[in-house]
């Protein structure tokens, strides 16, 4: 089909067809060397598999003409490589002629070729194209027909030393377009469709089928890319039928060569299959503005040199431009995005979710990084933060599985010590101190110089403290130095441990270390307030330490601090110790008014009662002391409440473990629509379970505070009871109608005020 399109002889045959119905001789014009070379690989003209050799987006255009311009054909092609194995091509050929005084119109035939080449392996490519032929023979015969070519391209040699060898084999028109014979007047120019045939036609065919040809081509580039040689052998009309006229299975061959005098300039020469010589030149430039490669080819000949064809001097011009990345660059960029850019973007998105405390979404996002980008350089950190996300949701079962899997999956990662530490930390949070210390021993033996060693020392020190082994706790915590995130907490625990060992100077030093540092977050600011109070308590107990104690208590001024109430009450005791009720009273009054649910509110009533007593307001004192007794009489959290909460937690825990397993499984999967549906379905169940676990954790904190208040509760109950008895006796001894006055003599020296909670 391409041959009949691309041959100028067809124009003359079509014109003479109107006059005399000439005999059909396909071998005379079905193989056109000019256009075989003209398109190179981009046209798919000789072999559709040839476009597999294109490494960039290439656009080609040109024309072929006689010197007079009376006969001319135009050509254009686009080749688009995709990935490493795929190439798509589009080619357009246009041919036309005008006959004077023909009212039916001009002769027109256009061809549109859509092709695809697939690289089956590195050195072998297969190609196929679909040709659409549009014919209008001066308005008498307007039709559209189809054809198809197949081919393969083999590249056995391609290296800098031996050069590049390409061998091609193709069958042109394996699906043969049919040109129907018709003289129907078609002034409207409507096009009818004529179907193609395969192989030989039959005697009833009204018209003719475009012949099929077998092409064998060989291309070689060598001598440091300065010499290109191409040879072609064609067998014309391999399905020839006698009733078509002419001859079939005719062998034709041609050869061409291009010598590059420089990398940008070459001379060309070839001998066509029709037997006449062609000379030409090619020039190219590279990497200029828009173009990665731009080439211009010029070829010239005279086809009357061997045999009279009456065309005379012939020439063609072709321009080719290449744009954009090569296949290797595109694949490299895609791999870079897949292995570097995309995983980094997904990792950063997961970190944003983590920092925003959307931990369930963060666990899924880090899981995506792990699953989709297993070779990403931060995949081990993604595993760490996935585990931390579960841990922050108190999903300790899921977090443990993540850390254990990461230890096996990334054994050489620098995150491995962190995985082991987090496993130790979970055991500590769950109260399994024995298992936690076993993991601690493994860490200090296996990773003695790792960054997690101080963190492991801190957890081990806290465990020893909880177990009452204060000397061991101090020894472990002392190794944590300023700059470590746990320094403030370690020094605070050391201060409490020294206090319980009655090593007061060492305790002072630990609390003073906290006050000497610049806090970096709100938690450390709060811990400084706690240290001021504990240090104040030590001074309060000393003979001449009351002024320093009051100074430290007074430095806790932030009413939003969790330790403000304790500091205010301690400051009230300080004033009360010197019988300054005027300055003592505002602090318990503020607690009673603003913190009615505080654990210290009962002691605040006790201080109010003492102030009333010292001021002689016995009835007011009796009322406040009885209030203190009523609030302190029973534990803040009863045993029944503890048992009920523990029972509810145990009943819920099995369900919560199931939720953890399901969430972990979903975190291992890519976020497909089905997976997203499962995640959405799990979320309400997770949120309900998470609320219950958070409520139980909050309850446990209240239990801890209640236990810590137990010693103070007994003291407050004892002091309030004793003082209330004294006050009641004095009120009973008052004369009838008295205003409730009295004195402070019954309270003695207020020695009980020195009995402070540490």
C-alpha positions in Angstrom: 0.0 0.0 0.0 2.8 2.4 0.9 4.4 1.8 -2.4 1.4 2.7 -4.4 1.0 5.8 -2.3 4.6 6.9 -2.5 5.2 6.4 -6.2 4.8 9.3 -8.6 4.2 6.7 -11.3 0.9 6.0 -9.7 -0.3 9.5 -10.5 0.4 8.9 -14.2 -1.2 5.5 -14.2 -4.3 6.9 -12.5 -4.6 9.6 -15.1 -4.1 7.2 -18.0 -6.7 4.9 -16.3 -9.3 7.4 -17.2 -8.4 7.3 -20.8 -7.4 3.8 -21.8 -7.5 1.3 -18.8 -3.8 0.3 -19.0 -2.5 -3.1 -18.0 -1.5 -3.5 -14.4 2.3 -3.9 -13.7 2.8 -3.7 -9.9 6.5 -4.6 -10.1 7.1 -1.3 -12.0 6.1 1.0 -9.3 5.4 -0.7 -6.0 9.0 -0.4 -4.6 10.1 3.2 -4.3 13.7 3.5 -3.1 13.4 7.2 -2.4 10.8 6.8 0.2 12.4 3.6 1.6 15.4 5.7 2.5 13.4 8.8 2.9 11.7 7.7 6.1 14.5 5.7 7.6 13.1 3.9 10.6 10.6 6.6 11.5 8.3 6.0 8.5 7.7 2.3 9.2 7.9 2.1 5.4 10.4 -0.8 5.0 9.9 -2.5 8.4 7.5 -1.4 11.2 9.8 -3.0 13.8 12.5 -0.4 12.9 10.9 2.3 15.1 12.1 0.3 18.2 15.5 1.8 17.6 14.3 5.3 18.4 15.4 6.4 21.8 13.7 9.8 21.9 10.6 11.5 20.7 11.4 12.2 17.1 9.5 14.3 14.6 10.4 14.0 10.9 9.1 15.9 7.8 10.1 16.3 4.2 9.2 16.1 0.6 10.3 14.4 -2.6 10.1 16.3 -5.9 11.2 16.6 -9.5 13.2 19.7 -10.4 10.2 21.2 -12.1 8.0 20.6 -9.1 5.3 19.1 -11.3 5.4 15.8 -9.3 5.8 16.0 -5.5 5.0 14.0 -2.4 5.1 15.0 1.2 5.8 13.0 4.2 5.7 13.4 8.0 6.2 11.0 11.0 6.2 11.0 14.8 7.8 8.3 16.9 7.1 8.1 20.6 9.2 5.7 22.7 7.5 4.6 25.9 9.4 2.8 28.7 12.1 0.5 27.5 10.1 -2.0 25.5 7.4 0.0 23.7 7.4 2.3 20.8 4.5 4.0 19.0 4.6 5.6 15.6 2.4 7.7 13.3 3.2 8.4 9.7 1.4 10.5 7.1 2.0 10.3 3.3 0.4 12.7 0.9 0.3 12.5 -2.9 -1.8 14.5 -5.4 -2.1 15.7 -8.9 -4.1 18.2 -10.8 -5.4 17.7 -14.3 -6.5 20.7 -16.2 -10.2 21.0 -17.4 -11.3 18.2 -15.1 -14.5 19.3 -13.4 -14.7 16.3 -11.2 -11.7 17.4 -9.0 -8.1 16.5 -8.5 -6.4 13.2 -7.8 -5.7 12.7 -4.1 -4.4 9.8 -2.1 -3.4 10.0 1.6 -2.0 7.3 3.8 -2.2 7.2 7.6 -0.1 4.6 9.4 -0.3 3.7 13.0 2.4 1.4 14.3 3.7 -0.3 17.4 7.0 -2.0 18.1 7.7 -4.2 21.1 11.1 -5.1 22.3 10.7 -8.8 23.1 14.2 -8.9 24.5 17.2 -6.5 24.5 18.3 -7.5 21.0 15.0 -8.4 19.3 12.0 -6.3 18.5 8.7 -7.1 16.8 6.5 -4.5 14.9 3.1 -4.2 13.3 1.3 -1.3 11.7 -2.2 -0.5 10.4 -2.4 1.5 7.2 -5.4 3.5 6.2 -5.5 4.5 2.5 -7.7 7.3 1.4 -8.2 7.5 -2.4 -10.1 10.0 -4.5 -9.5 9.5 -8.2 -10.7 12.8 -9.7 -14.1 12.3 -8.1 -14.9 9.0 -9.9 -13.5 6.6 -7.3 -13.5 7.7 -3.7 -12.7 5.0 -1.2 -11.0 4.0 2.0 -9.2 0.7 2.5 -6.9 -0.9 5.0 -3.6 -2.7 5.1 -1.1 -4.0 7.6 2.7 -4.8 7.8 4.6 -7.0 10.2 8.3 -7.2 10.9 11.1 -8.0 13.2 14.4 -6.3 14.0 17.4 -8.2 15.4 20.5 -6.5 16.9 23.1 -9.2 17.4 26.1 -6.7 17.8 26.1 -3.4 19.5 29.3 -2.2 21.3 31.9 0.5 20.9 34.5 -1.9 19.6 32.6 -4.0 17.0 30.0 -1.4 16.1 26.3 -1.7 15.7 24.6 -4.3 13.5 20.8 -4.3 12.8 19.1 -7.0 10.7 15.4 -6.6 9.7 12.8 -8.9 8.1 9.4 -7.7 7.2 6.3 -8.6 5.1 4.8 -5.5 3.6 1.0 -5.7 3.1 0.5 -9.0 4.8 -3.0 -7.6 4.9 -3.5 -6.3 1.4 -5.4 -3.1 0.6 -7.8 -3.4 -2.3 -8.3 -0.7 -4.9 -11.7 -1.3 -6.5 -12.4 -0.5 -10.2 -15.4 1.8 -10.4 -16.6 4.6 -12.7 -19.4 5.7 -10.5 -20.0 9.4 -10.6 -19.5 10.6 -7.0 -19.7 14.4 -7.1 -20.4 14.6 -3.4 -17.1 13.0 -2.6 -18.5 10.5 -0.2 -16.0 7.7 0.7 -16.9 4.1 0.6 -15.0 1.4 2.5 -13.3 -1.5 0.6 -12.1 -4.3 2.7 -8.6 -5.8 2.5 -7.6 -9.4 1.7 -5.0 -11.8 2.9 -2.8 -13.8 0.4 -4.1 -14.2 -3.1 -7.3 -12.7 -4.4 -9.8 -14.4 -6.7 -10.9 -13.9 -10.3 -14.1 -12.2 -9.2 -12.2 -9.3 -7.6 -13.3 -6.1 -9.3 -10.1 -4.1 -9.0 -6.7 -5.2 -7.7 -5.0 -5.8 -4.4 -1.8 -4.0 -3.5 1.0 -6.5 -3.7 2.8 -8.0 -0.7 6.6 -7.8 -0.5 9.2 -9.5 1.6 12.0 -7.1 2.7 15.4 -8.1 4.2 17.5 -5.2 5.5 20.9 -4.9 7.0 22.3 -1.8 8.7 25.8 -1.4 10.2 27.4 1.5 12.0 31.1 1.3 12.9 34.6 2.9 12.8 33.7 5.0 15.8 30.4 5.9 14.3 31.8 7.6 11.2 30.6 5.0 8.7 27.1 3.7 8.1 26.3 1.0 5.5 22.8 -0.2 4.6 21.7 -3.0 2.3 18.2 -4.1 1.3 16.9 -7.1 -0.6 13.2 -7.2 -1.6 11.1 -9.9 -3.1 8.3 -8.0 -4.9 4.7 -9.4 -5.1 5.2 -12.7 -3.2 1.5 -13.6 -3.7 1.4 -12.7 -7.4 -1.5 -13.8 -9.6 -1.3 -14.2 -13.3 -4.5 -12.2 -14.0 -2.9 -9.2 -12.4 -0.4 -8.7 -15.2 3.3 -8.2 -14.8 5.6 -10.6 -12.9 5.8 -11.7 -9.3 8.6 -12.7 -7.0 11.0 -10.2 -8.5 14.2 -9.8 -6.5 15.6 -6.2 -6.2 18.4 -4.9 -4.0 20.0 -1.6 -3.2 22.9 -0.4 -1.1 23.8 2.9 0.6 26.6 4.4 2.6 27.1 7.5 4.7 30.6 8.8 5.7 30.8 11.4 8.5 33.7 13.7 7.9 32.9 15.2 11.3 30.4 14.2 13.9 28.0 16.9 12.4 28.6 16.5 8.7 28.5 13.5 6.4 28.3 12.6 2.7 25.9 10.0 1.3 25.9 7.7 -1.8 23.6 4.9 -2.8 22.5 2.7 -5.6 18.8 2.3 -5.7 16.9 -0.9 -6.4 15.9 0.5 -9.7 19.6 0.8 -10.6 20.5 4.5 -10.6 22.9 6.3 -8.3 22.0 8.9 -5.7 24.3 11.3 -3.9 23.6 13.5 -0.9 24.7 15.1 2.3 23.6 15.2 6.0 24.3 17.8 8.6 23.2 17.8 12.3 23.5 19.7 15.5 22.9 18.6 19.0 21.6 20.1 22.2 20.5 23.5 20.8 17.7 25.2 22.7 14.5 23.3 22.1 16.1 20.4 20.2 18.2 17.6 21.6 19.1 16.7 18.0 18.4 18.4 14.7 19.4 16.9 11.3 18.9 18.0 7.7 19.3 15.5 4.8 19.5 16.3 1.1 19.6 13.7 -1.8 19.8 14.2 -5.5 19.8 12.0 -8.7 18.7 11.8 -12.3 16.6 8.7 -13.0 17.2 8.9 -16.8 20.8 7.9 -16.3 20.1 4.1 -16.6 16.7 4.0 -18.1 14.4 6.6 -19.5 11.7 7.5 -17.0 11.0 11.0 -18.1 11.3 12.4 -14.6 14.8 13.8 -15.0 16.4 15.4 -12.0 15.0 14.3 -8.6 15.7 15.5 -5.1 14.4 15.2 -1.6 14.8 17.1 1.6 14.2 15.7 5.1 14.4 17.4 8.5 14.4 15.4 11.7 14.3 16.7 15.3 14.5 14.8 18.6 13.1 16.2 21.8 13.1 15.4 25.5 14.7 12.6 27.4 16.1 9.4 25.9 14.6 6.1 27.0 17.4 5.6 29.5 16.9 9.1 30.9 13.2 8.6 31.2 13.5 5.2 32.8 16.2 6.6 35.1 14.1 9.5 36.1 11.1 7.2 36.7 13.2 4.9 38.8 14.6 7.9 40.6 11.1 9.2 41.3 10.0 5.7 42.3 13.0 5.0 44.5 13.8 8.4 45.8 11.2 11.2 45.2 8.0 9.4 45.6 9.0 7.4 48.7 10.4 10.6 50.3 7.2 12.4 49.6 5.2 9.6 51.1 7.5 9.4 54.1 7.2 13.1 54.7 3.4 12.9 54.4 3.5 10.0 57.0 5.7 12.1 59.3 3.2 15.0 59.1 0.4 12.7 60.2 2.6 11.4 63.0 3.5 14.9 64.2 -0.2 15.9 64.0 -0.9 12.9 66.3 -3.2 11.2 63.8 -1.5 8.0 64.7 -3.8 5.5 63.1 -3.4 7.3 59.7 0.3 7.6 60.3 0.7 3.8 60.9 -1.0 3.2 57.6 1.1 5.8 55.8 4.4 4.4 57.2 3.2 0.9 56.3 2.7 2.1 52.7 6.3 3.3 52.6 7.5 -0.1 53.9 5.3 -2.1 51.4 5.6 0.0 48.3 9.3 1.0 48.6 11.1 -1.9 50.2 14.5 -0.5 49.0 13.9 3.1 50.1 16.8 4.3 52.3 14.5 5.4 55.1 12.3 2.2 55.1 13.8 1.2 58.5 12.9 4.5 60.0 9.4 4.1 58.5 9.1 0.8 60.4 10.3 2.5 63.6 7.7 5.3 63.4 5.0 2.8 62.4 5.7 1.0 65.7 5.8 4.3 67.6 2.4 5.2 66.1 0.9 2.0 67.4 2.7 2.5 70.7 1.3 6.0 71.1 -2.2 4.6 70.7 -1.4 2.1 73.4 -1.6 -0.7 70.8 1.4 -2.4 72.4 0.6 -5.8 70.8 0.8 -4.3 67.3 3.8 -2.2 68.2 5.7 -5.3 69.4 5.0 -7.2 66.2 6.3 -4.2 64.2 9.5 -4.0 66.1 10.2 -7.7 66.1 9.5 -7.9 62.3 11.8 -4.9 61.7 14.6 -6.6 63.7 14.4 -9.6 61.3 13.8 -7.6 58.2 16.5 -4.9 58.7 19.2 -6.7 60.7 22.0 -4.3 59.6 20.0 -1.1 60.1 21.2 1.5 62.6 17.6 1.5 63.9 18.0 -2.0 65.4 19.0 -0.7 68.8 15.9 1.5 68.8 13.7 -1.4 68.0 15.1 -3.3 71.0 14.7 -0.3 73.3 11.1 0.2 72.3 10.4 -3.5 73.1 12.0 -2.9 76.5 9.9 0.3 77.0 6.7 -1.6 76.2 7.5 -4.2 78.8 8.1 -1.4 81.3 4.8 0.3 80.4 2.9 -3.0 80.8 4.5 -3.5 84.2 6.5 -6.6 83.2 9.7 -5.4 84.9 11.5 -8.8 84.7 11.2 -9.0 80.9 12.1 -5.4 80.6 15.4 -5.9 82.5 16.2 -9.0 80.4 16.0 -6.8 77.3 18.0 -4.1 79.1 20.9 -6.5 79.6 20.8 -7.5 75.9 21.0 -3.8 74.9 23.9 -2.9 77.1 25.8 -6.0 76.0 25.0 -5.8 72.3 24.8 -2.0 71.8 26.9 -0.5 74.5 27.8 2.6 72.5 24.5 3.2 70.7 22.3 6.3 71.2 19.7 4.3 73.0 22.0 3.2 75.8 21.1 6.3 78.0 17.4 5.8 77.3 17.7 2.2 78.3 19.6 3.3 81.5 16.7 5.7 82.3 14.0 3.0 82.0 16.1 0.5 84.0 16.6 3.2 86.6 12.9 3.9 86.8 12.3 0.1 87.2 14.8 0.0 90.1 13.1 3.0 91.7 9.7 1.4 91.4 11.1 -1.7 93.0 12.5 0.3 95.9 16.1 -0.3 95.0 17.1 3.4 95.3 20.9 3.0 95.2 20.8 1.0 92.0 18.3 3.5 90.5 20.6 6.4 91.3 23.6 4.6 89.8 21.8 4.0 86.6 20.2 7.4 86.3 23.4 9.3 87.1 24.8 8.4 83.7 22.2 10.5 81.9 23.8 13.8 81.1 22.5 17.3 80.2 21.2 17.4 76.6 19.5 14.0 76.8 15.7 14.2 76.5 15.4 12.2 79.8 17.8 14.4 81.8 15.2 16.4 83.7 13.2 13.2 84.6 16.3 11.2 85.6 17.4 14.0 88.0 14.0 14.3 89.5 13.8 10.6 90.2 17.3 10.7 91.6 16.2 13.6 93.9 13.2 11.5 95.2 15.5 8.4 95.7 18.1 10.4 97.6 15.3 11.9 99.8 14.0 8.4 100.6 17.6 7.4 101.5 17.7 10.6 103.6 20.7 11.8 101.7 19.5 15.4 101.8 22.5 17.2 100.2 22.5 14.8 97.3 18.8 15.3 96.9 19.3 19.1 96.9 21.9 18.7 94.2 19.6 16.6 92.0 16.7 19.1 92.2 19.1 22.1 91.8 20.5 20.4 88.6 17.0 20.6 87.1 16.6 24.3 88.0 20.0 25.1 86.4 18.9 23.9 83.0 17.0 25.8 80.3 13.7 23.9 79.6 13.0 23.1 76.0 9.3 22.2 76.3 6.3 22.5 78.6 6.9 19.2 80.3 10.3 20.3 81.4 8.9 23.6 82.7 6.4 21.7 84.7 9.1 19.4 86.0 11.1 22.5 87.1 8.0 23.5 89.2 7.9 20.1 90.8 11.6 20.3 91.6 11.1 23.7 93.2 8.4 22.2 95.5 10.5 19.1 96.4 13.5 21.3 97.1 11.3 23.6 99.2 10.1 20.7 101.2 13.7 19.8 102.1 14.4 23.3 103.3 11.1 23.5 105.1 12.2 20.6 107.3 15.5 22.3 108.2 15.8 24.5 111.3 16.5 27.7 109.5 15.3 26.8 106.0 11.8 28.3 106.1 12.6 31.5 104.1 14.4 29.5 101.4 11.4 27.1 101.2 8.9 29.9 100.9 11.0 31.5 98.2 11.0 28.3 96.2 7.2 27.8 96.6 6.6 31.3 95.6 8.4 30.8 92.3 5.6 28.5 91.1 3.3 31.1 89.7 1.7 29.5 86.7 -1.9 28.5 87.8 -2.1 26.1 84.8 0.9 24.1 86.1 -0.1 20.7 87.4 2.0 21.5 90.5 0.6 24.9 91.3 -1.9 23.7 93.9 0.8 21.9 95.8 3.1 24.9 95.7 0.2 27.2 96.9 -0.7 24.9 99.8 3.0 24.6 100.8 3.3 28.4 100.8 0.2 28.6 103.0 1.8 26.2 105.5 5.0 28.3 105.4 3.0 31.4 106.4 1.0 29.5 108.9 4.1 28.2 110.6 4.9 31.8 111.6 1.2 32.4 112.4 0.8 34.8 109.5 -2.8 33.8 108.7 -3.4 36.9 106.6 -0.9 35.8 103.9 -1.7 32.1 104.4 -5.4 32.2 103.9 -5.7 33.3 100.2 -4.0 30.1 99.0 -6.3 27.4 100.4 -9.3 29.7 99.6 -8.2 29.7 95.9 -7.8 25.9 95.8 -11.3 25.4 97.4 -12.9 27.8 95.0 -11.1 26.9 91.7 -10.0 23.3 92.2 -12.9 21.6 94.0 -12.0 18.1 92.7 -8.3 18.4 93.6 -6.7 15.8 95.8 -5.5 18.6 98.0 -8.8 20.3 98.6 -9.3 18.4 101.9 -5.9 19.7 103.2 -6.9 23.2 102.0 -9.9 23.0 104.4 -7.5 21.9 107.1 -5.4 25.0 106.6 -8.5 27.2 106.5 -9.5 25.6 109.8 -6.1 26.4 111.3 -6.3 30.0 110.1 -9.8 30.3 111.7 -8.6 28.8 114.9 -5.5 31.1 115.2 -7.8 34.1 114.5 -10.2 32.9 117.2 -13.1 32.1 114.9 -13.8 28.7 116.5 -17.1 28.0 114.9 -15.7 28.7 111.4 -12.7 26.6 112.4 -15.0 23.7 113.5 -16.9 23.9 110.2 -13.7 23.8 108.0 -12.1 21.0 110.1 -15.2 18.8 109.9 -15.2 19.5 106.1 -11.6 18.3 105.9 -12.5 15.2 107.9 -15.5 14.4 105.7 -13.4 14.7 102.5 -10.5 12.7 103.8 -12.3 10.0 105.6 -12.6 7.6 102.7 -9.9 6.9 100.1 -10.2 8.9 96.9 -10.6 5.8 94.8 -12.0 2.8 96.6 -11.1 -0.8 96.2 -14.5 -1.5 94.6 -13.8 1.2 92.0 -10.4 -0.3 91.2 -11.8 -3.8 90.9 -14.7 -2.6 88.6 -12.3 -0.7 86.3 -9.9 -3.7 86.1 -12.7 -6.1 85.3 -14.1 -3.8 82.6 -10.6 -3.5 81.1 -9.9 -7.2 81.1 -13.2 -7.8 79.3 -12.4 -5.2 76.7 -8.7 -6.2 76.2 -9.4 -9.3 74.1 -11.5 -7.2 71.8 -8.8 -4.5 71.7 -6.1 -7.0 70.9 -8.3 -8.1 67.9 -8.5 -4.5 66.8 -4.7 -4.2 67.0 -4.2 -7.3 64.8 -6.6 -6.0 62.2 -5.1 -2.5 62.2 -1.6 -4.0 61.8 -2.7 -6.2 58.9 -4.2 -3.2 57.1 -1.0 -1.2 57.7 0.9 -3.8 55.8 -1.2 -3.3 52.7 -1.2 -0.7 50.0 -4.0 1.8 50.1 -6.2 0.2 47.4 -9.9 1.2 47.3 -10.8 -2.1 49.0 -8.2 -1.6 51.7 -9.4 1.9 52.3 -12.9 0.6 52.7 -11.7 -1.9 55.3 -9.8 0.9 57.1 -12.8 3.1 57.2 -14.9 0.2 58.5 -12.3 -0.5 61.3 -12.0 3.1 62.4 -15.2 3.4 64.5 -14.3 0.1 66.2 -10.8 1.3 66.8 -11.9 4.7 68.2 -14.3 3.0 70.6 -11.6 0.6 71.8 -9.0 3.4 72.0 -11.3 5.6 74.1 -11.8 2.7 76.5 -8.1 2.1 76.8 -7.4 5.8 77.2 -10.1 6.0 79.9 -8.5 3.1 81.7 -5.1 4.7 81.4 -6.5 8.0 82.9 -8.1 6.0 85.7 -4.7 4.3 86.4 -3.1 7.8 86.7 -5.8 8.8 89.2 -5.1 5.5 91.1 -1.4 6.5 91.3 -2.3 9.9 92.6 -4.7 8.5 95.0 -2.0 6.1 96.3 0.4 8.9 96.7 -2.1 10.9 98.6 -2.8 8.0 101.0 -0.1 9.0 103.5 -1.2 12.7 103.4 -4.8 11.5 103.8 -4.0 9.8 107.1 -2.0 12.8 108.3 -4.8 15.2 107.4 -7.4 13.0 109.0 -5.4 12.8 112.2 -4.6 16.5 112.4 -8.1 17.6 111.5 -9.6 15.1 114.1 -7.3 16.3 116.9 -7.8 20.0 116.2 -11.5 19.5 115.8 -11.7 17.9 119.2 -9.9 20.8 120.8 -12.1 23.3 119.0 -15.2 21.5 120.0 -14.1 21.5 123.7 -13.4 25.2 123.6 -16.8 25.9 122.0 -18.5 23.9 124.7 -16.7 25.9 127.3 -17.8 29.2 125.8 -20.3 31.3 127.8 -23.9 31.3 126.4 -24.4 33.9 123.7 -20.7 34.2 123.0 -19.7 35.1 119.5 -17.5 32.2 119.0 -14.3 33.7 120.2 -11.6 31.8 121.8 -7.8 31.5 121.8 -5.0 29.5 120.3 -3.8 28.1 123.5 -5.2 24.6 122.9 -3.3 24.2 119.7 0.0 24.6 121.4 3.0 25.3 119.1 1.4 23.9 116.0 4.0 21.2 115.8 1.8 19.2 113.5 2.3 21.8 110.8 5.9 20.6 110.4 4.7 17.1 109.3 4.7 17.7 105.5 4.4 15.2 102.7 7.7 14.9 100.9 
